[in-house]
Amino acid sequence: MYTVRSYVRPESLEQAITELKSGKHNRMIGGGVFLKMQHRAISKLISLDGLGLDQITQTDESVIIGGAVSLRDIETNPIILDHFPALSYAVSQIVGVQLRNLAQVGASVFSRYGFSDIIPCLLAADASVKLAEAGEMKISEFLDRERDWDILYEISLPKEVTLAYDNLRQTNGDFSSLNLAIGKTEDDWRIVYGARPMGAFLAEAASQAAKDGQSLEEVTRLVQEEVPFGTNLRASADYRRHLAGVLLERLWEVQ
Ligand SMILES: Cc1cc2nc3c(=O)[nH]c(=O)nc-3n(C[C@H](O)[C@H](O)[C@H](O)COP(=O)(O)OP(=O)(O)OC[C@H]3O[C@@H](n4cnc5c(N)ncnc54)[C@H](O)[C@@H]3O)c2cc1C
């Protein structure tokens, strides 16, 4: 459990980042689900509540998700169900409704969990994120950056992408043993594996081969060659390499 000396609800994003940066023991809070599992003394806990960041909206080109949107809202929102049903499905796989009602997408993506079901979808969709201090960038750039305290307050997904997602779990509610997201546009493919157990990885050679019309067998061979898989208590690297082909075949059929 954590202890907190003070709790603030800033009236603007500028105030929120100033509060966050004003002390090294200050922290943002989303749903508080992950924070709750940590033992730490927090000086100032900063919430995004009240800043209108709990909305999902759309423009002609993009679907925009506020950083304080709950995972349950992503799962059930009509705009997401219309444009990115695979993202709704990916989120629905995370633990249970009670947790998804609390956990927020800004916290979830900013934390860059290796087991994430959301980040592979965003990377496959070539999504962008907005950070209060560092500004707007592609999710790929965000994932490559050194970790630094900031506030992730918006995610935007291009509507031109058709997204597919699947995962393998030992039991409901467990982390994925492996997950796969594929983003397709008229002239591009992005094949992304997550929970390897390391973080999301874009298989560039395999994506290029799929784009060039190569066979499932050839794309699978490239995936198994280029994607690094590791071993943990959920699966060995060899088993994950095998599962990578199984997941690809499943999604290939629904393309
Ligand atoms: C038991 C359990 C199982 C889980 N299983 C899965 C799973 O299978 N797949 C999956 O994808 N996820 C899983 N998760 C993670 C979950 O989906 C959330 O990502 C996680 O709970 C964090 O969300 P939160 O809102 O509770 O964050 P919090 O606990 O509030 O915060 C987590 C961290 O993010 C920081 N933070 C909060 N908001 C922001 C922000 N807007 N910008 C920057 N930093 C911020 C906090 O300071 C803290 O360091 C699991 C979590 C738990 C507890």
The ligand as an SDF file (V2000), in Angstrom:
LIG
                    3D

 53 58  0  0  0  0  0  0  0  0999 V2000
   -4.0040   -7.6960  -11.4150 C   0  0  0  0  0  0  0  0  0  0  0  0
   -3.7980   -6.8890  -12.6730 C   0  0  0  0  0  0  0  0  0  0  0  0
   -3.7920   -7.5460  -13.8950 C   0  0  0  0  0  0  0  0  0  0  0  0
   -3.6010   -6.8170  -15.0810 C   0  0  0  0  0  0  0  0  0  0  0  0
   -3.6180   -7.4770  -16.2790 N   0  0  0  0  0  0  0  0  0  0  0  0
   -3.4420   -6.7780  -17.4270 C   0  0  0  0  0  0  0  0  0  0  0  0
   -3.4700   -7.4420  -18.6920 C   0  0  0  0  0  0  0  0  0  0  0  0
   -3.6310   -8.6560  -18.8060 O   0  0  0  0  0  0  0  0  0  0  0  0
   -3.2800   -6.6880  -19.8140 N   0  0  0  0  0  0  0  0  0  0  0  0
   -3.0850   -5.3240  -19.7480 C   0  0  0  0  0  0  0  0  0  0  0  0
   -2.9230   -4.6910  -20.7960 O   0  0  0  0  0  0  0  0  0  0  0  0
   -3.0660   -4.6750  -18.5630 N   0  0  0  0  0  0  0  0  0  0  0  0
   -3.2360   -5.3700  -17.4100 C   0  0  0  0  0  0  0  0  0  0  0  0
   -3.1950   -4.7120  -16.2100 N   0  0  0  0  0  0  0  0  0  0  0  0
   -2.8780   -3.2750  -16.1850 C   0  0  0  0  0  0  0  0  0  0  0  0
   -4.1500   -2.4280  -16.2120 C   0  0  0  0  0  0  0  0  0  0  0  0
   -4.7710   -2.6060  -17.4650 O   0  0  0  0  0  0  0  0  0  0  0  0
   -3.7890   -0.9370  -16.0640 C   0  0  0  0  0  0  0  0  0  0  0  0
   -2.9000   -0.5930  -17.0670 O   0  0  0  0  0  0  0  0  0  0  0  0
   -3.1080   -0.6340  -14.7670 C   0  0  0  0  0  0  0  0  0  0  0  0
   -3.9550   -1.0390  -13.7220 O   0  0  0  0  0  0  0  0  0  0  0  0
   -2.7980    0.8570  -14.6620 C   0  0  0  0  0  0  0  0  0  0  0  0
   -3.9760    1.5960  -14.7500 O   0  0  0  0  0  0  0  0  0  0  0  0
   -4.4470    2.5060  -13.5450 P   0  0  0  0  0  0  0  0  0  0  0  0
   -5.3930    3.5130  -14.1220 O   0  0  0  0  0  0  0  0  0  0  0  0
   -4.9300    1.6740  -12.4240 O   0  0  0  0  0  0  0  0  0  0  0  0
   -3.0620    3.2200  -13.1560 O   0  0  0  0  0  0  0  0  0  0  0  0
   -2.5230    3.7580  -11.7610 P   0  0  0  0  0  0  0  0  0  0  0  0
   -2.3160    2.6320  -10.8130 O   0  0  0  0  0  0  0  0  0  0  0  0
   -3.3500    4.9010  -11.2990 O   0  0  0  0  0  0  0  0  0  0  0  0
   -1.1040    4.3210  -12.2570 O   0  0  0  0  0  0  0  0  0  0  0  0
   -0.1080    3.4690  -12.7870 C   0  0  0  0  0  0  0  0  0  0  0  0
    1.1290    4.3220  -13.1100 C   0  0  0  0  0  0  0  0  0  0  0  0
    0.8310    5.2460  -14.1520 O   0  0  0  0  0  0  0  0  0  0  0  0
    1.0710    6.6020  -13.7120 C   0  0  0  0  0  0  0  0  0  0  0  0
    0.0260    7.4130  -14.3560 N   0  0  0  0  0  0  0  0  0  0  0  0
   -1.2970    7.4350  -14.0790 C   0  0  0  0  0  0  0  0  0  0  0  0
   -1.9530    8.1960  -14.9770 N   0  0  0  0  0  0  0  0  0  0  0  0
   -1.0220    8.6850  -15.8310 C   0  0  0  0  0  0  0  0  0  0  0  0
   -1.0660    9.5200  -16.9910 C   0  0  0  0  0  0  0  0  0  0  0  0
   -2.2260    9.9850  -17.4920 N   0  0  0  0  0  0  0  0  0  0  0  0
    0.0980    9.8290  -17.6080 N   0  0  0  0  0  0  0  0  0  0  0  0
    1.2740    9.3460  -17.1370 C   0  0  0  0  0  0  0  0  0  0  0  0
    1.3840    8.5340  -16.0650 N   0  0  0  0  0  0  0  0  0  0  0  0
    0.2420    8.1950  -15.4330 C   0  0  0  0  0  0  0  0  0  0  0  0
    1.0040    6.5400  -12.1990 C   0  0  0  0  0  0  0  0  0  0  0  0
    1.7640    7.5740  -11.5930 O   0  0  0  0  0  0  0  0  0  0  0  0
    1.6100    5.1670  -11.9300 C   0  0  0  0  0  0  0  0  0  0  0  0
    3.0230    5.2420  -11.9990 O   0  0  0  0  0  0  0  0  0  0  0  0
   -3.4020   -5.4110  -15.0190 C   0  0  0  0  0  0  0  0  0  0  0  0
   -3.4270   -4.7530  -13.7780 C   0  0  0  0  0  0  0  0  0  0  0  0
   -3.6280   -5.4700  -12.6160 C   0  0  0  0  0  0  0  0  0  0  0  0
   -3.6630   -4.7200  -11.3150 C   0  0  0  0  0  0  0  0  0  0  0  0
  1  2  1  0
  2  3  1  0
  2 52  2  0
  3  4  2  0
  4  5  1  0
  4 50  1  0
  5  6  2  0
  6  7  1  0
  6 13  1  0
  7  8  2  0
  7  9  1  0
  9 10  1  0
 10 11  2  0
 10 12  1  0
 12 13  2  0
 13 14  1  0
 14 15  1  0
 14 50  1  0
 15 16  1  0
 16 17  1  0
 16 18  1  0
 18 19  1  0
 18 20  1  0
 20 21  1  0
 20 22  1  0
 22 23  1  0
 23 24  1  0
 24 25  2  0
 24 26  1  0
 24 27  1  0
 27 28  1  0
 28 29  2  0
 28 30  1  0
 28 31  1  0
 31 32  1  0
 32 33  1  0
 33 34  1  0
 33 48  1  0
 34 35  1  0
 35 36  1  0
 35 46  1  0
 36 37  1  0
 36 45  1  0
 37 38  2  0
 38 39  1  0
 39 40  1  0
 39 45  2  0
 40 41  1  0
 40 42  2  0
 42 43  1  0
 43 44  2  0
 44 45  1  0
 46 47  1  0
 46 48  1  0
 48 49  1  0
 50 51  2  0
 51 52  1  0
 52 53  1  0
M  END
$$$$
